[in-house]
């Protein structure tokens, strides 16, 4: 009767403790029912080999919690009865209560292994005697999880019930354990908890960045009854995504743990059709395994897109996304303008400078006009880089024939890039500067141009700055204003090179644009280009010519006339150059023969050019400029063998000079010849002028 009452008391105690733990601890609380057999060992009396006790039985109840996925403190209570060996009706009965600590692992999902120890106080009954006694025990367990909340284990252990001097009892135990998860008993929050946070609005212009930059973050909490394995989080948004994006893959998520998952998306160019703020429905899917069973949950998420013209100035490089060298609308106009520039250009003037003039003047003649944005003017948007700005695509600027400073700048930069002229933009507080580099290097520019203050020297290149808002004032005034604005900045402004910015902000060419710009007349474009080129040449040549003429006494020397002729020739004033070279030849200045030949070559009079080059070589057999010039003339006259032989002679004495004209040799591949031809401007330019001694 006493044993039965003790069992009832301890059952009540363990259930009470389990309920307390469930109320105050984490949800992962388990009750363990442990029927077991007691196997005495080493309890014999002095002088006897017979153990004092025989095999007994007992029942333990435990309530435990799990922490960190491997640690489990617990409380326990139980009642046990161990018969005396050979004495009928006499047994050691004791109830115990205590606490312990165990460690557990899951070698494979369904297999659980556990080991731990506990200690506490027991109350023992022997017929005619009773009293308290401390105890300790250690156990090892292994078993199978039937489901996440129910596990059956086998156990083996060793324990002692301590007396004042020697143990009252010691021995082994073995039995079964029925582990029951309390979350199931109380109908708790089993499952997977998902909470979306830190969600951002997305700019269509940079939709592709969502593959590497999270569009949101999600807290993923394992509220299941066991650890999760092979967790996979993915995102999709119907037709607006090209494929499902895998956001995270976790080999293990312990029970009760929360992890933050970045959400990535593989949006496609359909989002570029959003002309206003648009919400779309996305789906976050979480797939996982609990034990061996596969499960999945979905979380709906609303993704907010700004309109496709929206951006902020927080990162100036975003401008590059609006500038595409493959924009079909701009190509329709820019290729037409480039063709006219090519026909009317002067081969000895920097080709990028001429294309820059042609693109600017072409857009001016087309009818572009600067107008401040009525909603968010450029100047206001630049004051607050967090404010949403409306940035026009170049096709819109061409369609409207107007735009704020940024819109005009984007259109001009795209026109330049579309004809293979690199462009850069400086978004200043007052206005936007568009710049393009010269085709020559810094050293060449410093010896060619008179006013170097109108250039920007950056990254080893010489850049021409143009003030975008002055599109109606013409190229030369916009250039001067751009240079003045650049110099007026308190600190060195940032020049964003479009091609470098494309590495982080890919160019976007909209596919749904149905607009074809009306080309301005050939006569109006040609007139505008030749006017600006002529004014530029006059502004450059007159001061240089005046300085040279001022140094002459009378008619001057042959060297002075030759130098003046080179100035004229380098700016395409061939008739004036020819006259000066003839004066120099008349004064027996032989280097002028090479330069006379160069002028004839530029005028495509190849026979006359070859004649002058031959005379120059007769006067100076080692003149490299004459040799390479004669090779070029012979090449244009289809005398390829002679051109090849002359080229080889130059290459033997000056490989660097020969490399500029590698197209002359029959022994170079087509790619090298093409590169060399490009380096020498066109085959009709890139002359080597003989400065004399």
C-alpha positions in Angstrom: 0.0 0.0 0.0 2.9 2.4 0.9 4.5 1.8 -2.4 1.3 2.5 -4.3 0.8 5.7 -2.4 4.4 6.7 -3.1 3.9 6.1 -6.9 0.8 8.3 -6.9 2.6 11.1 -5.0 5.5 11.1 -7.4 3.3 11.0 -10.5 1.5 14.1 -9.2 4.8 15.8 -8.4 6.3 15.1 -11.9 3.1 16.3 -13.7 3.1 19.4 -11.6 6.8 20.1 -12.4 6.2 19.5 -16.1 3.3 22.0 -16.1 5.4 24.6 -14.4 8.2 24.1 -16.9 5.8 24.4 -19.8 4.5 27.7 -18.4 7.9 29.3 -17.8 10.3 27.7 -20.2 10.7 27.4 -23.9 8.0 25.5 -25.8 10.3 22.5 -26.2 9.3 20.7 -23.0 9.0 16.9 -22.8 7.6 14.5 -20.3 9.5 11.2 -20.1 7.9 8.0 -18.7 10.6 5.5 -17.8 9.6 1.9 -16.6 12.8 0.1 -15.7 14.4 -3.0 -14.1 16.9 -2.7 -11.3 19.9 -5.1 -11.4 21.8 -5.0 -8.1 25.6 -5.3 -8.1 28.0 -5.3 -5.2 25.5 -5.3 -2.3 26.7 -8.6 -0.7 27.3 -8.9 3.1 30.8 -9.4 4.4 31.8 -13.0 3.9 29.1 -13.8 1.4 29.2 -13.8 -2.4 25.4 -13.6 -2.6 24.0 -10.2 -3.4 21.7 -8.9 -0.8 19.0 -7.9 -3.4 17.5 -9.5 -6.4 16.2 -7.9 -9.6 13.6 -5.2 -8.9 11.5 -2.7 -10.8 10.6 0.9 -10.8 9.0 3.8 -12.7 10.5 7.3 -13.2 8.9 10.4 -14.5 10.9 13.3 -15.9 10.2 16.7 -17.3 12.9 18.3 -19.4 13.7 21.3 -21.5 16.0 21.5 -24.5 18.5 24.3 -25.1 21.0 25.0 -27.9 20.0 21.8 -29.7 22.1 19.5 -27.5 21.6 20.4 -23.8 18.7 19.2 -21.7 18.3 20.0 -17.9 15.5 18.0 -16.2 13.7 17.3 -13.0 12.7 13.8 -12.1 10.7 11.7 -9.6 10.1 8.0 -9.2 9.2 5.0 -7.1 11.2 1.8 -7.1 10.9 -1.6 -5.4 13.9 -4.0 -5.0 13.2 -7.4 -3.3 15.7 -8.9 -0.8 17.3 -12.0 -2.2 15.7 -15.1 -0.8 13.5 -13.3 1.7 9.8 -13.5 0.7 7.7 -10.4 1.1 10.7 -8.2 2.1 11.9 -5.4 -0.2 13.7 -2.1 -0.4 11.2 0.5 -1.6 12.2 4.1 -2.2 10.9 7.1 -3.9 13.2 9.9 -5.2 13.1 13.4 -6.5 16.0 15.4 -8.0 17.4 17.1 -11.0 20.0 16.4 -13.6 21.6 17.4 -16.9 21.9 15.4 -20.1 23.4 15.9 -23.6 21.8 14.6 -26.7 22.5 14.3 -30.5 20.7 13.1 -33.6 23.3 11.2 -35.6 20.6 10.7 -38.3 17.2 12.4 -38.3 15.3 9.6 -36.6 18.0 8.4 -34.2 18.5 10.0 -30.9 21.4 9.3 -28.5 21.5 10.8 -25.0 23.7 10.6 -21.9 23.4 12.4 -18.5 23.4 12.2 -14.8 21.2 13.3 -11.9 21.1 13.5 -8.2 18.7 14.2 -5.4 17.0 12.9 -2.3 15.2 9.6 -1.8 13.0 8.3 1.0 13.5 4.6 1.6 11.2 2.1 3.3 12.3 -1.2 4.8 9.9 -3.2 6.9 10.2 -1.7 10.4 12.5 1.1 9.2 12.4 4.2 7.0 14.2 7.5 6.3 15.8 9.9 3.8 18.9 9.2 1.8 20.7 11.0 -1.1 21.2 9.3 -4.4 22.9 9.7 -7.8 22.7 8.0 -11.1 24.0 8.1 -14.6 22.3 6.9 -17.8 22.9 6.4 -21.5 20.0 6.2 -24.0 19.4 5.5 -27.6 16.2 5.3 -29.5 14.0 6.1 -32.4 11.8 9.1 -33.0 8.4 7.8 -34.1 7.4 11.4 -34.9 8.7 14.8 -33.9 6.9 14.7 -30.5 7.2 11.0 -29.6 10.4 9.1 -29.1 11.0 5.5 -27.8 14.4 4.9 -26.3 16.2 2.1 -24.5 18.4 3.0 -21.6 21.1 1.5 -19.3 22.5 3.2 -16.2 24.1 2.9 -12.9 22.9 4.3 -9.6 23.6 4.4 -5.9 21.4 5.1 -2.8 23.8 6.4 -0.3 23.9 5.6 3.4 25.9 7.1 6.3 29.0 5.0 5.7 28.3 2.6 2.8 25.7 2.7 0.0 22.3 1.3 0.9 22.0 0.1 -2.6 24.0 0.1 -5.8 23.5 -1.4 -9.2 22.5 -1.2 -12.8 19.2 -0.3 -14.4 17.7 -1.0 -17.8 14.4 -0.1 -19.4 12.4 1.8 -21.9 11.7 5.5 -22.1 8.6 7.1 -23.7 9.4 10.7 -24.5 6.3 12.8 -25.2 6.6 16.4 -26.5 4.4 18.7 -24.4 3.7 21.1 -27.3 1.5 18.4 -28.9 -0.3 17.7 -25.7 -1.2 21.4 -25.3 -2.0 21.9 -29.0 0.9 24.5 -29.2 2.4 26.5 -32.0 4.0 23.7 -33.9 5.0 24.8 -37.4 7.3 27.3 -39.1 6.9 31.0 -38.3 7.8 33.5 -41.0 7.9 37.3 -40.6 8.8 39.6 -43.4 10.6 42.9 -42.5 12.9 45.6 -43.8 11.1 45.6 -47.1 12.2 48.2 -49.7 10.6 49.8 -52.7 12.3 48.8 -55.9 13.5 50.9 -58.8 12.7 49.3 -62.1 15.8 50.9 -63.6 17.9 48.6 -61.4 15.6 45.6 -61.3 18.5 43.2 -62.1 20.2 44.2 -58.8 17.6 42.3 -56.9 19.6 39.1 -57.7 22.4 40.3 -55.4 20.7 43.0 -53.3 17.9 41.8 -51.0 14.4 43.2 -51.6 13.4 42.3 -48.0 14.4 40.2 -45.1 12.5 37.5 -43.4 12.8 36.0 -39.9 12.4 32.2 -40.1 11.6 30.6 -36.8 11.6 26.8 -36.2 8.4 26.3 -34.1 8.2 22.7 -35.2 8.6 19.8 -32.8 12.1 18.9 -34.0 15.0 20.3 -35.8 14.6 21.1 -39.5 16.9 19.8 -42.2 17.6 20.7 -45.8 15.8 24.0 -45.4 15.4 25.9 -48.8 13.9 29.4 -49.1 13.0 30.7 -52.6 11.1 33.6 -54.1 9.1 34.1 -57.3 6.6 36.6 -58.6 4.8 35.1 -61.5 5.6 36.5 -65.0 7.7 39.3 -63.4 10.5 36.9 -62.5 12.5 34.9 -65.0 12.9 32.0 -62.6 12.6 31.1 -58.9 15.4 32.6 -56.9 17.0 30.5 -54.2 17.5 32.9 -51.3 19.0 30.5 -48.7 19.8 26.9 -48.1 20.3 25.7 -44.5 21.5 22.2 -43.7 20.0 22.4 -40.2 17.7 24.7 -38.2 17.4 23.8 -34.6 14.1 23.8 -32.8 13.2 27.2 -31.4 15.9 28.9 -33.4 15.3 32.0 -35.5 17.4 33.0 -38.5 17.3 36.1 -40.7 16.9 35.3 -44.4 17.6 37.8 -47.2 15.1 37.7 -50.0 16.5 37.9 -53.5 14.5 38.0 -56.7 15.2 37.4 -60.4 13.0 40.1 -61.9 12.8 40.5 -65.6 12.4 43.5 -67.9 8.6 43.4 -67.6 8.9 45.6 -64.6 10.2 48.3 -66.9 6.6 48.7 -68.1 5.6 50.3 -64.8 4.9 53.9 -65.6 3.6 54.6 -62.1 4.1 53.1 -58.6 2.9 49.5 -58.9 2.4 46.6 -56.4 2.8 43.0 -57.4 2.3 39.8 -55.5 5.3 37.7 -54.7 5.6 34.3 -53.0 8.3 33.1 -50.5 8.4 29.4 -50.3 10.1 27.5 -47.5 10.8 23.8 -48.1 12.3 21.6 -45.4 12.4 18.1 -43.9 11.4 17.2 -40.4 12.6 13.7 -39.6 12.2 12.1 -43.1 9.1 13.9 -44.1 9.2 16.8 -46.6 7.1 19.8 -45.9 6.7 23.3 -47.3 5.0 26.6 -46.4 4.4 29.7 -48.4 4.4 33.4 -47.4 2.7 36.0 -49.6 4.6 39.3 -50.0 3.6 42.5 -51.7 6.5 44.0 -53.7 6.2 47.7 -54.4 7.9 49.1 -57.6 8.5 52.8 -58.2 7.8 54.0 -61.7 10.5 53.3 -64.3 11.7 57.0 -64.3 12.2 57.1 -60.6 15.6 57.3 -59.0 17.5 59.1 -56.3 20.9 61.0 -56.6 22.3 59.1 -53.6 24.6 57.3 -56.0 25.5 59.4 -59.1 26.4 56.3 -61.1 22.7 55.5 -61.4 22.8 57.8 -64.4 24.5 55.1 -66.4 21.4 52.9 -66.3 19.5 55.5 -68.3 22.2 55.7 -71.0 22.2 52.8 -73.5 24.5 52.6 -76.5 22.0 50.2 -78.1 18.9 52.5 -77.7 17.3 52.1 -81.2 15.6 55.5 -81.0 18.9 57.3 -80.4 20.8 55.1 -82.9 18.3 56.2 -85.6 19.5 59.8 -85.0 23.1 59.5 -83.9 24.2 57.2 -86.7 22.8 59.7 -89.2 24.6 62.6 -87.5 27.9 60.6 -87.3 27.7 59.9 -91.0 27.5 63.6 -91.8 30.4 64.3 -89.4 32.5 61.7 -91.1 31.9 63.2 -94.6 32.7 66.8 -93.5 35.4 66.2 -90.9 39.0 67.3 -91.2 41.3 64.4 -90.8 44.0 66.2 -88.9 41.7 67.5 -86.1 41.0 65.2 -83.2 38.2 62.9 -84.3 36.5 62.6 -80.9 36.4 66.4 -80.7 34.7 66.5 -84.1 32.2 63.8 -83.2 31.4 65.7 -80.0 30.8 68.8 -82.0 28.6 66.9 -84.4 26.5 65.2 -81.8 25.9 68.4 -79.8 25.1 70.5 -82.8 23.0 67.7 -84.3 20.8 67.6 -81.1 20.6 71.3 -81.1 19.4 71.4 -84.7 17.0 68.6 -83.9 15.3 71.0 -81.6 16.2 70.0 -78.0 15.4 72.7 -75.5 16.3 73.0 -71.8 13.3 73.4 -69.5 13.3 72.9 -65.7 11.2 69.9 -64.6 7.9 71.4 -63.3 7.4 68.8 -60.6 10.9 68.2 -59.2 13.5 70.5 -60.8 17.0 69.1 -61.1 18.5 71.7 -58.7 15.9 70.8 -56.0 16.5 67.0 -56.4 20.3 67.5 -56.0 19.7 69.3 -52.7 18.2 66.2 -51.1 19.7 62.9 -52.4 17.1 60.8 -50.7 14.2 62.5 -52.6 12.7 60.6 -55.5 13.6 62.3 -58.8 12.0 61.9 -62.2 14.8 61.0 -64.7 14.0 60.9 -68.4 15.2 58.3 -70.7 16.9 59.8 -73.8 14.1 58.5 -76.1 11.6 60.6 -74.0 13.8 63.6 -74.3 13.9 63.2 -78.0 10.2 62.7 -78.1 9.4 65.7 -75.9 12.3 67.7 -77.5 12.9 69.1 -74.0 14.1 68.2 -70.6 15.9 69.4 -67.5 19.7 69.4 -67.2 19.9 65.8 -66.4 17.7 64.8 -69.3 19.7 66.8 -71.8 22.9 65.4 -70.3 21.7 61.8 -70.6 20.6 62.3 -74.3 24.0 63.9 -75.2 26.0 61.2 -73.4 23.9 58.4 -75.0 24.5 60.0 -78.5 28.2 60.0 -77.9 28.4 56.5 -76.5 26.3 55.2 -79.4 29.0 56.3 -81.9 31.8 54.9 -79.8 32.9 58.2 -78.1 33.2 57.6 -74.4 31.1 59.9 -72.2 31.2 61.1 -68.6 28.8 63.1 -66.5 29.4 65.4 -63.5 26.1 66.1 -61.7 26.9 69.4 -60.0 24.5 71.3 -57.7 23.8 74.0 -60.2 23.8 72.1 -63.5 25.0 68.9 -65.2 28.3 68.7 -67.2 28.7 66.2 -70.0 32.3 65.4 -70.9 34.0 63.4 -73.6 37.7 62.7 -74.0 40.0 63.7 -76.9 41.4 60.9 -79.0 44.9 62.2 -78.3 46.8 61.8 -75.1 47.6 64.6 -72.6 51.1 65.3 -73.9 49.7 65.7 -77.5 46.9 68.0 -76.2 49.3 70.2 -74.3 51.3 70.9 -77.6 48.2 71.1 -79.8 45.8 73.4 -78.0 46.4 77.0 -76.9 43.9 77.3 -74.0 44.3 74.2 -71.7 42.1 75.7 -69.0 39.0 74.7 -71.0 39.8 71.0 -70.5 39.5 68.5 -67.6 42.6 66.4 -67.0 41.4 63.2 -65.4 42.5 59.5 -65.4 45.2 60.2 -68.0 42.7 61.6 -70.5 41.8 65.1 -71.6 38.1 65.7 -71.4 35.9 68.4 -73.0 33.2 69.6 -70.6 29.9 70.8 -71.9 27.2 72.5 -69.8 24.0 70.6 -70.6 21.5 73.4 -70.0 23.1 75.5 -72.8 22.1 73.2 -75.6 20.5 76.1 -77.5 23.7 78.2 -77.2 25.9 76.0 -79.4 28.9 73.8 -78.8 31.6 76.5 -78.2 29.6 78.5 -75.6 28.5 75.3 -73.8 32.1 74.2 -73.7 33.3 77.5 -72.3 30.4 77.5 -69.7 31.2 73.9 -68.8 34.8 74.7 -68.2 33.9 77.8 -66.1 31.4 75.8 -64.0 33.9 73.0 -63.4 36.6 75.4 -62.3 34.1 77.3 -60.0 33.6 74.2 -57.8 35.1 74.5 -54.4 36.5 71.0 -54.4 37.3 68.7 -57.3 33.9 67.4 -58.6 33.3 63.8 -59.4 33.4 62.8 -63.1 31.4 59.7 -63.5 32.6 57.7 -66.5 29.6 56.0 -68.1 31.5 52.9 -69.2 32.8 52.4 -65.6 29.4 53.0 -64.1 27.9 50.4 -66.3 29.7 47.8 -64.3 27.3 48.4 -61.4 24.3 50.0 -63.3 23.7 48.2 -66.5 22.3 50.2 -69.4 18.6 49.7 -70.0 17.1 49.9 -73.5 13.4 49.8 -73.3 11.8 47.3 -75.6 8.2 48.7 -75.7 9.2 52.1 -77.2 7.5 53.0 -80.5 9.1 56.3 -81.5 11.2 57.3 -84.5 12.8 60.7 -84.4 12.5 63.0 -87.4 16.0 63.6 -88.7 16.9 67.3 -89.3 17.9 68.1 -92.8 21.4 67.2 -94.0 22.0 70.9 -95.0 21.1 72.2 -91.5 23.3 69.7 -89.7 26.2 70.2 -92.1 26.0 73.9 -91.9 25.9 73.8 -88.1 28.9 71.4 -87.9 31.0 73.3 -90.4 30.3 76.6 -88.7 31.3 75.4 -85.2 34.3 73.6 -86.6 35.4 76.7 -88.5 34.9 79.0 -85.5 36.9 76.6 -83.4 39.7 76.4 -85.9 39.9 80.2 -86.2 40.0 80.6 -82.4 42.9 78.1 -82.2 44.9 79.0 -85.3 44.8 82.8 -85.3 46.7 83.3 -81.9 49.3 80.7 -82.9 49.8 82.1 -86.4 50.0 85.6 -85.0 52.7 84.6 -82.5 54.7 82.9 -85.3 54.3 85.8 -87.7 55.5 88.2 -85.0 58.8 86.4 -84.7 59.5 86.7 -88.5 61.6 89.4 -90.0 60.5 90.1 -93.5 59.5 86.9 -95.2 61.0 84.8 -92.4 63.1 81.7 -92.6 62.2 78.4 -94.2 61.9 76.8 -90.8 59.5 79.6 -89.6 57.3 79.2 -92.8 57.3 75.4 -92.3 56.2 75.8 -88.6 53.4 78.1 -89.7 52.3 75.7 -92.4 52.1 72.9 -89.9 49.8 75.0 -87.7 47.5 75.5 -90.6 47.7 71.9 -91.7 46.9 70.5 -88.3 43.6 72.4 -88.3 42.6 71.4 -91.9 43.5 74.8 -93.5 45.3 73.0 -96.4 45.5 75.8 -98.9 47.1 78.2 -96.3 49.4 75.3 -95.3 50.4 74.6 -98.9 51.3 78.2 -99.5 53.5 78.3 -96.4 55.3 75.0 -97.2 55.9 76.2 -100.8 57.6 79.4 -99.3 59.7 77.2 -97.1 60.8 75.0 -100.1 61.6 78.1 -102.0 64.1 78.9 -99.3 65.6 75.4 -99.7 64.1 74.1 -96.5 63.9 70.4 -97.4 61.6 69.2 -94.4 58.9 71.3 -96.0 58.9 68.8 -98.9 57.5 66.1 -96.6 54.8 68.4 -95.3 53.9 69.5 -98.9 53.5 65.8 -99.6 51.4 65.4 -96.5 49.0 68.1 -97.7 48.7 66.5 -101.1 48.0 63.1 -99.4 45.3 64.7 -97.3 43.7 66.1 -100.4 43.9 62.6 -101.9 46.3 63.6 -104.6 48.4 60.5 -104.1 50.6 60.9 -107.3 51.7 64.4 -106.2 52.2 63.2 -102.7 54.4 60.4 -103.9 56.4 62.8 -106.0 57.1 65.1 -103.1 57.9 62.3 -100.7 60.4 60.9 -103.3 62.1 64.4 -103.6 62.3 64.6 -99.8 64.0 61.2 -99.6 66.5 62.3 -102.3 67.3 65.4 -100.1 67.3 63.4 -96.9 67.6 59.6 -97.6 67.1 58.7 -93.9 64.0 60.8 -93.3 61.5 58.5 -91.6 58.5 60.8 -92.1 59.2 60.8 -95.9 59.6 57.0 -96.0 56.4 56.3 -94.1 54.6 58.9 -96.1 55.8 57.4 -99.4 54.8 54.0 -98.2 51.3 55.3 -97.5 51.0 57.0 -100.9 52.2 53.9 -102.8 49.7 51.8 -100.8 46.8 54.1 -101.9 48.1 53.7 -105.5 48.0 49.9 -105.1 51.7 49.5 -105.2 51.6 47.1 -102.3 55.0 45.5 -102.7 56.8 48.9 -102.7 54.7 50.0 -99.7 55.7 46.8 -97.9 59.4 47.3 -98.6 59.3 50.9 -97.4 57.4 49.9 -94.3 60.0 47.3 -93.4 62.8 50.0 -93.7 60.9 52.2 -91.2 60.2 49.4 -88.9 63.9 48.5 -88.8 64.9 52.0 -87.5 61.7 53.1 -85.6 59.3 50.2 -84.6 57.0 52.6 -82.7 56.4 54.8 -85.7 55.9 51.7 -88.0 53.4 50.3 -85.5 51.1 53.3 -86.1 50.8 52.3 -89.8 50.9 48.5 -89.5 48.2 48.2 -92.1 50.9 48.9 -94.7 52.6 45.5 -94.1 51.6 42.3 -95.7 53.0 40.4 -92.7 50.5 41.5 -90.0 47.1 40.0 -89.3 43.9 41.8 -90.0 43.2 42.6 -86.4 46.6 44.2 -85.8 46.2 46.2 -89.0 42.8 47.4 -87.9 44.0 48.5 -84.5 47.0 50.3 -86.1 44.7 52.0 -88.6 42.5 53.2 -85.8 45.5 54.5 -83.8 46.5 56.5 -86.9 43.0 58.1 -87.0 41.8 56.9 -90.4 43.9 55.8 -93.4 43.4 59.3 -94.8 44.9 61.1 -91.7 47.3 60.7 -88.9 50.1 62.5 -90.8 53.7 62.7 -89.5 54.7 66.3 -89.8 58.3 67.1 -90.2 59.3 69.9 -87.8 62.8 70.0 -89.1 65.9 70.5 -86.9 
